[in-house]
Amino acid sequence: MGNYYTPFSLRVTEELLAKIKVIAVRNKRSANKEMEYALERYVEAFEERHGDIQIDGDDL
């Protein structure tokens, strides 16, 4: 994986976004980076329980 970030739209409630923004400020991150961090932790936890997720060109 390179440094290119694929644009992705995510719909969340205003309340959830507001809470994410509070967490992001406390962690000195943007809301986008906070969500990226949370998703990375989610994938890591999934892989710890179920094994590594293998990605090939067709999965992207």
mmJSON file of the N, C-alpha and C atoms, coordinates in Angstrom:
{"data_MODEL":{"atom_site":{
"group_PDB":["ATOM","ATOM","ATOM","ATOM","ATOM","ATOM","ATOM","ATOM","ATOM","ATOM","ATOM","ATOM","ATOM","ATOM","ATOM","ATOM","ATOM","ATOM","ATOM","ATOM","ATOM","ATOM","ATOM","ATOM","ATOM","ATOM","ATOM","ATOM","ATOM","ATOM","ATOM","ATOM","ATOM","ATOM","ATOM","ATOM","ATOM","ATOM","ATOM","ATOM","ATOM","ATOM","ATOM","ATOM","ATOM","ATOM","ATOM","ATOM","ATOM","ATOM","ATOM","ATOM","ATOM","ATOM","ATOM","ATOM","ATOM","ATOM","ATOM","ATOM","ATOM","ATOM","ATOM","ATOM","ATOM","ATOM","ATOM","ATOM","ATOM","ATOM","ATOM","ATOM","ATOM","ATOM","ATOM","ATOM","ATOM","ATOM","ATOM","ATOM","ATOM","ATOM","ATOM","ATOM","ATOM","ATOM","ATOM","ATOM","ATOM","ATOM","ATOM","ATOM","ATOM","ATOM","ATOM","ATOM","ATOM","ATOM","ATOM","ATOM","ATOM","ATOM","ATOM","ATOM","ATOM","ATOM","ATOM","ATOM","ATOM","ATOM","ATOM","ATOM","ATOM","ATOM","ATOM","ATOM","ATOM","ATOM","ATOM","ATOM","ATOM","ATOM","ATOM","ATOM","ATOM","ATOM","ATOM","ATOM","ATOM","ATOM","ATOM","ATOM","ATOM","ATOM","ATOM","ATOM","ATOM","ATOM","ATOM","ATOM","ATOM","ATOM","ATOM","ATOM","ATOM","ATOM","ATOM","ATOM","ATOM","ATOM","ATOM","ATOM","ATOM","ATOM","ATOM","ATOM","ATOM","ATOM","ATOM","ATOM","ATOM","ATOM","ATOM","ATOM","ATOM","ATOM","ATOM","ATOM","ATOM","ATOM","ATOM","ATOM","ATOM","ATOM","ATOM","ATOM","ATOM","ATOM","ATOM","ATOM"],
"id":[1,2,3,4,5,6,7,8,9,10,11,12,13,14,15,16,17,18,19,20,21,22,23,24,25,26,27,28,29,30,31,32,33,34,35,36,37,38,39,40,41,42,43,44,45,46,47,48,49,50,51,52,53,54,55,56,57,58,59,60,61,62,63,64,65,66,67,68,69,70,71,72,73,74,75,76,77,78,79,80,81,82,83,84,85,86,87,88,89,90,91,92,93,94,95,96,97,98,99,100,101,102,103,104,105,106,107,108,109,110,111,112,113,114,115,116,117,118,119,120,121,122,123,124,125,126,127,128,129,130,131,132,133,134,135,136,137,138,139,140,141,142,143,144,145,146,147,148,149,150,151,152,153,154,155,156,157,158,159,160,161,162,163,164,165,166,167,168,169,170,171,172,173,174,175,176,177,178,179,180],
"type_symbol":["N","C","C","N","C","C","N","C","C","N","C","C","N","C","C","N","C","C","N","C","C","N","C","C","N","C","C","N","C","C","N","C","C","N","C","C","N","C","C","N","C","C","N","C","C","N","C","C","N","C","C","N","C","C","N","C","C","N","C","C","N","C","C","N","C","C","N","C","C","N","C","C","N","C","C","N","C","C","N","C","C","N","C","C","N","C","C","N","C","C","N","C","C","N","C","C","N","C","C","N","C","C","N","C","C","N","C","C","N","C","C","N","C","C","N","C","C","N","C","C","N","C","C","N","C","C","N","C","C","N","C","C","N","C","C","N","C","C","N","C","C","N","C","C","N","C","C","N","C","C","N","C","C","N","C","C","N","C","C","N","C","C","N","C","C","N","C","C","N","C","C","N","C","C","N","C","C","N","C","C"],
"label_atom_id":["N","CA","C","N","CA","C","N","CA","C","N","CA","C","N","CA","C","N","CA","C","N","CA","C","N","CA","C","N","CA","C","N","CA","C","N","CA","C","N","CA","C","N","CA","C","N","CA","C","N","CA","C","N","CA","C","N","CA","C","N","CA","C","N","CA","C","N","CA","C","N","CA","C","N","CA","C","N","CA","C","N","CA","C","N","CA","C","N","CA","C","N","CA","C","N","CA","C","N","CA","C","N","CA","C","N","CA","C","N","CA","C","N","CA","C","N","CA","C","N","CA","C","N","CA","C","N","CA","C","N","CA","C","N","CA","C","N","CA","C","N","CA","C","N","CA","C","N","CA","C","N","CA","C","N","CA","C","N","CA","C","N","CA","C","N","CA","C","N","CA","C","N","CA","C","N","CA","C","N","CA","C","N","CA","C","N","CA","C","N","CA","C","N","CA","C","N","CA","C","N","CA","C","N","CA","C","N","CA","C"],
"label_alt_id":[null,null,null,null,null,null,null,null,null,null,null,null,null,null,null,null,null,null,null,null,null,null,null,null,null,null,null,null,null,null,null,null,null,null,null,null,null,null,null,null,null,null,null,null,null,null,null,null,null,null,null,null,null,null,null,null,null,null,null,null,null,null,null,null,null,null,null,null,null,null,null,null,null,null,null,null,null,null,null,null,null,null,null,null,null,null,null,null,null,null,null,null,null,null,null,null,null,null,null,null,null,null,null,null,null,null,null,null,null,null,null,null,null,null,null,null,null,null,null,null,null,null,null,null,null,null,null,null,null,null,null,null,null,null,null,null,null,null,null,null,null,null,null,null,null,null,null,null,null,null,null,null,null,null,null,null,null,null,null,null,null,null,null,null,null,null,null,null,null,null,null,null,null,null,null,null,null,null,null,null],
"label_comp_id":["MET","MET","MET","GLY","GLY","GLY","ASN","ASN","ASN","TYR","TYR","TYR","TYR","TYR","TYR","THR","THR","THR","PRO","PRO","PRO","PHE","PHE","PHE","SER","SER","SER","LEU","LEU","LEU","ARG","ARG","ARG","VAL","VAL","VAL","THR","THR","THR","GLU","GLU","GLU","GLU","GLU","GLU","LEU","LEU","LEU","LEU","LEU","LEU","ALA","ALA","ALA","LYS","LYS","LYS","ILE","ILE","ILE","LYS","LYS","LYS","VAL","VAL","VAL","ILE","ILE","ILE","ALA","ALA","ALA","VAL","VAL","VAL","ARG","ARG","ARG","ASN","ASN","ASN","LYS","LYS","LYS","ARG","ARG","ARG","SER","SER","SER","ALA","ALA","ALA","ASN","ASN","ASN","LYS","LYS","LYS","GLU","GLU","GLU","MET","MET","MET","GLU","GLU","GLU","TYR","TYR","TYR","ALA","ALA","ALA","LEU","LEU","LEU","GLU","GLU","GLU","ARG","ARG","ARG","TYR","TYR","TYR","VAL","VAL","VAL","GLU","GLU","GLU","ALA","ALA","ALA","PHE","PHE","PHE","GLU","GLU","GLU","GLU","GLU","GLU","ARG","ARG","ARG","HIS","HIS","HIS","GLY","GLY","GLY","ASP","ASP","ASP","ILE","ILE","ILE","GLN","GLN","GLN","ILE","ILE","ILE","ASP","ASP","ASP","GLY","GLY","GLY","ASP","ASP","ASP","ASP","ASP","ASP","LEU","LEU","LEU"],
"label_asym_id":["A","A","A","A","A","A","A","A","A","A","A","A","A","A","A","A","A","A","A","A","A","A","A","A","A","A","A","A","A","A","A","A","A","A","A","A","A","A","A","A","A","A","A","A","A","A","A","A","A","A","A","A","A","A","A","A","A","A","A","A","A","A","A","A","A","A","A","A","A","A","A","A","A","A","A","A","A","A","A","A","A","A","A","A","A","A","A","A","A","A","A","A","A","A","A","A","A","A","A","A","A","A","A","A","A","A","A","A","A","A","A","A","A","A","A","A","A","A","A","A","A","A","A","A","A","A","A","A","A","A","A","A","A","A","A","A","A","A","A","A","A","A","A","A","A","A","A","A","A","A","A","A","A","A","A","A","A","A","A","A","A","A","A","A","A","A","A","A","A","A","A","A","A","A","A","A","A","A","A","A"],
"label_entity_id":["1","1","1","1","1","1","1","1","1","1","1","1","1","1","1","1","1","1","1","1","1","1","1","1","1","1","1","1","1","1","1","1","1","1","1","1","1","1","1","1","1","1","1","1","1","1","1","1","1","1","1","1","1","1","1","1","1","1","1","1","1","1","1","1","1","1","1","1","1","1","1","1","1","1","1","1","1","1","1","1","1","1","1","1","1","1","1","1","1","1","1","1","1","1","1","1","1","1","1","1","1","1","1","1","1","1","1","1","1","1","1","1","1","1","1","1","1","1","1","1","1","1","1","1","1","1","1","1","1","1","1","1","1","1","1","1","1","1","1","1","1","1","1","1","1","1","1","1","1","1","1","1","1","1","1","1","1","1","1","1","1","1","1","1","1","1","1","1","1","1","1","1","1","1","1","1","1","1","1","1"],
"label_seq_id":[1,1,1,2,2,2,3,3,3,4,4,4,5,5,5,6,6,6,7,7,7,8,8,8,9,9,9,10,10,10,11,11,11,12,12,12,13,13,13,14,14,14,15,15,15,16,16,16,17,17,17,18,18,18,19,19,19,20,20,20,21,21,21,22,22,22,23,23,23,24,24,24,25,25,25,26,26,26,27,27,27,28,28,28,29,29,29,30,30,30,31,31,31,32,32,32,33,33,33,34,34,34,35,35,35,36,36,36,37,37,37,38,38,38,39,39,39,40,40,40,41,41,41,42,42,42,43,43,43,44,44,44,45,45,45,46,46,46,47,47,47,48,48,48,49,49,49,50,50,50,51,51,51,52,52,52,53,53,53,54,54,54,55,55,55,56,56,56,57,57,57,58,58,58,59,59,59,60,60,60],
"pdbx_PDB_ins_code":[null,null,null,null,null,null,null,null,null,null,null,null,null,null,null,null,null,null,null,null,null,null,null,null,null,null,null,null,null,null,null,null,null,null,null,null,null,null,null,null,null,null,null,null,null,null,null,null,null,null,null,null,null,null,null,null,null,null,null,null,null,null,null,null,null,null,null,null,null,null,null,null,null,null,null,null,null,null,null,null,null,null,null,null,null,null,null,null,null,null,null,null,null,null,null,null,null,null,null,null,null,null,null,null,null,null,null,null,null,null,null,null,null,null,null,null,null,null,null,null,null,null,null,null,null,null,null,null,null,null,null,null,null,null,null,null,null,null,null,null,null,null,null,null,null,null,null,null,null,null,null,null,null,null,null,null,null,null,null,null,null,null,null,null,null,null,null,null,null,null,null,null,null,null,null,null,null,null,null,null],
"Cartn_x":[0.834,0.0,0.877,0.488,1.23,0.64,1.008,0.514,-0.736,-1.271,-2.471,-3.689,-4.523,-5.738,-6.937,-7.705,-8.902,-9.995,-10.59,-11.699,-12.858,-13.456,-14.545,-15.525,-16.773,-17.805,-18.427,-18.635,-19.208,-20.334,-21.489,-22.621,-22.746,-22.713,-22.891,-23.825,-24.37,-25.25,-24.44,-25.122,-24.453,-23.872,-24.591,-24.114,-22.826,-22.784,-21.578,-20.408,-20.629,-19.549,-19.055,-19.964,-19.566,-18.696,-19.05,-18.269,-16.889,-16.849,-15.567,-14.674,-15.26,-14.485,-13.914,-14.668,-14.167,-12.982,-13.125,-12.037,-10.821,-11.047,-9.954,-9.175,-9.869,-9.198,-8.35,-8.895,-8.143,-6.903,-6.966,-5.829,-4.965,-5.27,-4.522,-4.507,-5.682,-5.862,-7.04,-7.097,-8.299,-9.371,-10.608,-11.692,-11.441,-10.963,-10.671,-9.608,-8.523,-7.452,-7.916,-8.805,-9.34,-10.158,-10.969,-11.764,-10.864,-9.815,-8.864,-8.197,-7.786,-7.159,-8.128,-9.38,-10.372,-10.604,-10.663,-10.857,-9.654,-8.46,-7.259,-7.288,-7.67,-7.756,-8.83,-9.937,-11.018,-10.529,-9.822,-9.3,-8.267,-7.39,-6.4,-7.065,-8.105,-8.815,-9.49,-10.079,-10.711,-9.682,-8.526,-7.487,-6.906,-6.845,-6.374,-7.314,-8.607,-9.595,-9.723,-9.578,-9.915,-8.751,-7.592,-6.447,-6.347,-5.178,-4.921,-5.898,-6.289,-7.133,-6.203,-6.34,-5.517,-6.226,-5.499,-6.043,-5.307,-6.077,-5.439,-6.016,-5.538,-5.945,-7.442,-8.133,-9.568,-10.388,-9.782,-10.501,-10.502,-9.682,-9.551,-10.55],
"Cartn_y":[-1.189,0.0,1.251,2.195,3.438,4.478,5.704,6.798,7.436,6.897,7.446,7.027,7.978,7.706,7.808,6.743,6.734,7.529,8.492,9.243,8.295,8.488,7.617,8.446,8.374,9.117,8.21,8.746,7.979,8.783,8.178,8.856,8.423,9.393,9.134,10.203,9.93,10.916,12.133,13.244,14.457,14.243,13.52,13.27,12.456,11.396,10.58,11.393,12.182,13.009,14.013,14.605,15.563,14.879,13.665,12.934,12.567,12.168,11.854,13.087,14.239,15.48,15.816,15.561,15.795,14.878,13.605,12.645,13.061,13.485,13.89,15.066,16.049,17.204,16.751,15.868,15.381,14.6,13.951,13.174,13.949,15.247,16.119,15.574,15.144,14.649,15.369,15.29,15.738,14.662,15.017,14.028,12.894,13.22,12.205,11.226,11.75,10.883,10.066,10.634,9.89,8.702,8.907,7.805,6.764,7.222,6.296,5.451,6.093,5.389,4.354,4.759,3.844,2.644,2.881,1.782,0.844,1.408,0.566,-0.333,0.212,-0.596,-1.681,-1.343,-2.303,-3.483,-3.171,-4.228,-5.071,-4.436,-5.181,-6.141,-5.68,-6.533,-7.698,-7.432,-8.493,-9.541,-9.061,-9.994,-10.79,-10.215,-10.972,-12.133,-11.924,-12.972,-13.982,-13.51,-14.352,-14.623,-14.07,-14.247,-13.098,-13.02,-11.938,-11.963,-10.806,-10.653,-10.542,-11.432,-11.421,-10.606,-9.658,-8.795,-9.071,-9.311,-9.399,-8.29,-8.163,-7.078,-7.007,-8.164,-8.184,-7.632,-7.577,-7.119,-5.589,-4.91,-3.465,-2.727],
"Cartn_z":[0.0,0.0,0.0,-0.813,-0.88,0.057,-0.181,0.643,0.075,-1.01,-1.61,-0.785,-0.477,0.287,-0.626,-0.711,-1.533,-0.845,-1.543,-0.937,-0.617,0.544,0.98,1.8,1.432,2.14,3.199,4.384,5.484,6.107,6.215,6.827,8.283,9.181,10.611,11.167,12.328,12.953,13.393,13.523,13.995,15.389,16.233,17.595,17.586,16.765,16.691,16.166,15.133,14.591,15.626,16.375,17.413,18.465,18.855,19.841,19.294,18.021,17.395,17.366,17.075,17.045,18.419,19.49,20.849,21.122,20.775,20.974,20.157,18.927,18.045,18.636,19.154,19.763,20.937,21.764,22.925,22.506,21.343,20.847,19.852,19.7,18.793,17.362,16.896,15.537,14.891,13.578,12.878,13.069,12.821,12.919,11.928,10.731,9.728,10.229,10.786,11.286,12.486,13.302,14.45,13.968,12.938,12.389,11.729,11.049,10.445,11.53,12.613,13.737,14.323,14.532,15.106,14.183,12.887,11.946,11.92,12.006,12.06,13.294,14.445,15.667,15.51,14.866,14.647,13.798,12.709,11.833,12.576,13.344,14.115,15.099,15.789,16.741,16.018,14.864,14.071,13.671,13.192,12.752,13.91,15.087,16.251,16.562,16.375,16.655,15.523,14.271,13.117,12.177,12.439,11.552,10.553,9.927,8.98,7.813,7.378,6.2,5.004,4.062,2.868,1.779,1.214,0.169,-1.128,-2.197,-3.506,-4.384,-5.566,-6.457,-6.702,-6.685,-6.931,-5.784,-4.574,-3.397,-3.268,-4.032,-3.897,-4.741],
"occupancy":[1.0,1.0,1.0,1.0,1.0,1.0,1.0,1.0,1.0,1.0,1.0,1.0,1.0,1.0,1.0,1.0,1.0,1.0,1.0,1.0,1.0,1.0,1.0,1.0,1.0,1.0,1.0,1.0,1.0,1.0,1.0,1.0,1.0,1.0,1.0,1.0,1.0,1.0,1.0,1.0,1.0,1.0,1.0,1.0,1.0,1.0,1.0,1.0,1.0,1.0,1.0,1.0,1.0,1.0,1.0,1.0,1.0,1.0,1.0,1.0,1.0,1.0,1.0,1.0,1.0,1.0,1.0,1.0,1.0,1.0,1.0,1.0,1.0,1.0,1.0,1.0,1.0,1.0,1.0,1.0,1.0,1.0,1.0,1.0,1.0,1.0,1.0,1.0,1.0,1.0,1.0,1.0,1.0,1.0,1.0,1.0,1.0,1.0,1.0,1.0,1.0,1.0,1.0,1.0,1.0,1.0,1.0,1.0,1.0,1.0,1.0,1.0,1.0,1.0,1.0,1.0,1.0,1.0,1.0,1.0,1.0,1.0,1.0,1.0,1.0,1.0,1.0,1.0,1.0,1.0,1.0,1.0,1.0,1.0,1.0,1.0,1.0,1.0,1.0,1.0,1.0,1.0,1.0,1.0,1.0,1.0,1.0,1.0,1.0,1.0,1.0,1.0,1.0,1.0,1.0,1.0,1.0,1.0,1.0,1.0,1.0,1.0,1.0,1.0,1.0,1.0,1.0,1.0,1.0,1.0,1.0,1.0,1.0,1.0,1.0,1.0,1.0,1.0,1.0,1.0],
"B_iso_or_equiv":[0.0,0.0,0.0,0.0,0.0,0.0,0.0,0.0,0.0,0.0,0.0,0.0,0.0,0.0,0.0,0.0,0.0,0.0,0.0,0.0,0.0,0.0,0.0,0.0,0.0,0.0,0.0,0.0,0.0,0.0,0.0,0.0,0.0,0.0,0.0,0.0,0.0,0.0,0.0,0.0,0.0,0.0,0.0,0.0,0.0,0.0,0.0,0.0,0.0,0.0,0.0,0.0,0.0,0.0,0.0,0.0,0.0,0.0,0.0,0.0,0.0,0.0,0.0,0.0,0.0,0.0,0.0,0.0,0.0,0.0,0.0,0.0,0.0,0.0,0.0,0.0,0.0,0.0,0.0,0.0,0.0,0.0,0.0,0.0,0.0,0.0,0.0,0.0,0.0,0.0,0.0,0.0,0.0,0.0,0.0,0.0,0.0,0.0,0.0,0.0,0.0,0.0,0.0,0.0,0.0,0.0,0.0,0.0,0.0,0.0,0.0,0.0,0.0,0.0,0.0,0.0,0.0,0.0,0.0,0.0,0.0,0.0,0.0,0.0,0.0,0.0,0.0,0.0,0.0,0.0,0.0,0.0,0.0,0.0,0.0,0.0,0.0,0.0,0.0,0.0,0.0,0.0,0.0,0.0,0.0,0.0,0.0,0.0,0.0,0.0,0.0,0.0,0.0,0.0,0.0,0.0,0.0,0.0,0.0,0.0,0.0,0.0,0.0,0.0,0.0,0.0,0.0,0.0,0.0,0.0,0.0,0.0,0.0,0.0,0.0,0.0,0.0,0.0,0.0,0.0],
"pdbx_formal_charge":[null,null,null,null,null,null,null,null,null,null,null,null,null,null,null,null,null,null,null,null,null,null,null,null,null,null,null,null,null,null,null,null,null,null,null,null,null,null,null,null,null,null,null,null,null,null,null,null,null,null,null,null,null,null,null,null,null,null,null,null,null,null,null,null,null,null,null,null,null,null,null,null,null,null,null,null,null,null,null,null,null,null,null,null,null,null,null,null,null,null,null,null,null,null,null,null,null,null,null,null,null,null,null,null,null,null,null,null,null,null,null,null,null,null,null,null,null,null,null,null,null,null,null,null,null,null,null,null,null,null,null,null,null,null,null,null,null,null,null,null,null,null,null,null,null,null,null,null,null,null,null,null,null,null,null,null,null,null,null,null,null,null,null,null,null,null,null,null,null,null,null,null,null,null,null,null,null,null,null,null],
"auth_seq_id":[1,1,1,2,2,2,3,3,3,4,4,4,5,5,5,6,6,6,7,7,7,8,8,8,9,9,9,10,10,10,11,11,11,12,12,12,13,13,13,14,14,14,15,15,15,16,16,16,17,17,17,18,18,18,19,19,19,20,20,20,21,21,21,22,22,22,23,23,23,24,24,24,25,25,25,26,26,26,27,27,27,28,28,28,29,29,29,30,30,30,31,31,31,32,32,32,33,33,33,34,34,34,35,35,35,36,36,36,37,37,37,38,38,38,39,39,39,40,40,40,41,41,41,42,42,42,43,43,43,44,44,44,45,45,45,46,46,46,47,47,47,48,48,48,49,49,49,50,50,50,51,51,51,52,52,52,53,53,53,54,54,54,55,55,55,56,56,56,57,57,57,58,58,58,59,59,59,60,60,60],
"auth_comp_id":["MET","MET","MET","GLY","GLY","GLY","ASN","ASN","ASN","TYR","TYR","TYR","TYR","TYR","TYR","THR","THR","THR","PRO","PRO","PRO","PHE","PHE","PHE","SER","SER","SER","LEU","LEU","LEU","ARG","ARG","ARG","VAL","VAL","VAL","THR","THR","THR","GLU","GLU","GLU","GLU","GLU","GLU","LEU","LEU","LEU","LEU","LEU","LEU","ALA","ALA","ALA","LYS","LYS","LYS","ILE","ILE","ILE","LYS","LYS","LYS","VAL","VAL","VAL","ILE","ILE","ILE","ALA","ALA","ALA","VAL","VAL","VAL","ARG","ARG","ARG","ASN","ASN","ASN","LYS","LYS","LYS","ARG","ARG","ARG","SER","SER","SER","ALA","ALA","ALA","ASN","ASN","ASN","LYS","LYS","LYS","GLU","GLU","GLU","MET","MET","MET","GLU","GLU","GLU","TYR","TYR","TYR","ALA","ALA","ALA","LEU","LEU","LEU","GLU","GLU","GLU","ARG","ARG","ARG","TYR","TYR","TYR","VAL","VAL","VAL","GLU","GLU","GLU","ALA","ALA","ALA","PHE","PHE","PHE","GLU","GLU","GLU","GLU","GLU","GLU","ARG","ARG","ARG","HIS","HIS","HIS","GLY","GLY","GLY","ASP","ASP","ASP","ILE","ILE","ILE","GLN","GLN","GLN","ILE","ILE","ILE","ASP","ASP","ASP","GLY","GLY","GLY","ASP","ASP","ASP","ASP","ASP","ASP","LEU","LEU","LEU"],
"auth_asym_id":["A","A","A","A","A","A","A","A","A","A","A","A","A","A","A","A","A","A","A","A","A","A","A","A","A","A","A","A","A","A","A","A","A","A","A","A","A","A","A","A","A","A","A","A","A","A","A","A","A","A","A","A","A","A","A","A","A","A","A","A","A","A","A","A","A","A","A","A","A","A","A","A","A","A","A","A","A","A","A","A","A","A","A","A","A","A","A","A","A","A","A","A","A","A","A","A","A","A","A","A","A","A","A","A","A","A","A","A","A","A","A","A","A","A","A","A","A","A","A","A","A","A","A","A","A","A","A","A","A","A","A","A","A","A","A","A","A","A","A","A","A","A","A","A","A","A","A","A","A","A","A","A","A","A","A","A","A","A","A","A","A","A","A","A","A","A","A","A","A","A","A","A","A","A","A","A","A","A","A","A"],
"auth_atom_id":["N","CA","C","N","CA","C","N","CA","C","N","CA","C","N","CA","C","N","CA","C","N","CA","C","N","CA","C","N","CA","C","N","CA","C","N","CA","C","N","CA","C","N","CA","C","N","CA","C","N","CA","C","N","CA","C","N","CA","C","N","CA","C","N","CA","C","N","CA","C","N","CA","C","N","CA","C","N","CA","C","N","CA","C","N","CA","C","N","CA","C","N","CA","C","N","CA","C","N","CA","C","N","CA","C","N","CA","C","N","CA","C","N","CA","C","N","CA","C","N","CA","C","N","CA","C","N","CA","C","N","CA","C","N","CA","C","N","CA","C","N","CA","C","N","CA","C","N","CA","C","N","CA","C","N","CA","C","N","CA","C","N","CA","C","N","CA","C","N","CA","C","N","CA","C","N","CA","C","N","CA","C","N","CA","C","N","CA","C","N","CA","C","N","CA","C","N","CA","C","N","CA","C","N","CA","C","N","CA","C"],
"pdbx_PDB_model_num":[1,1,1,1,1,1,1,1,1,1,1,1,1,1,1,1,1,1,1,1,1,1,1,1,1,1,1,1,1,1,1,1,1,1,1,1,1,1,1,1,1,1,1,1,1,1,1,1,1,1,1,1,1,1,1,1,1,1,1,1,1,1,1,1,1,1,1,1,1,1,1,1,1,1,1,1,1,1,1,1,1,1,1,1,1,1,1,1,1,1,1,1,1,1,1,1,1,1,1,1,1,1,1,1,1,1,1,1,1,1,1,1,1,1,1,1,1,1,1,1,1,1,1,1,1,1,1,1,1,1,1,1,1,1,1,1,1,1,1,1,1,1,1,1,1,1,1,1,1,1,1,1,1,1,1,1,1,1,1,1,1,1,1,1,1,1,1,1,1,1,1,1,1,1,1,1,1,1,1,1]
}}}
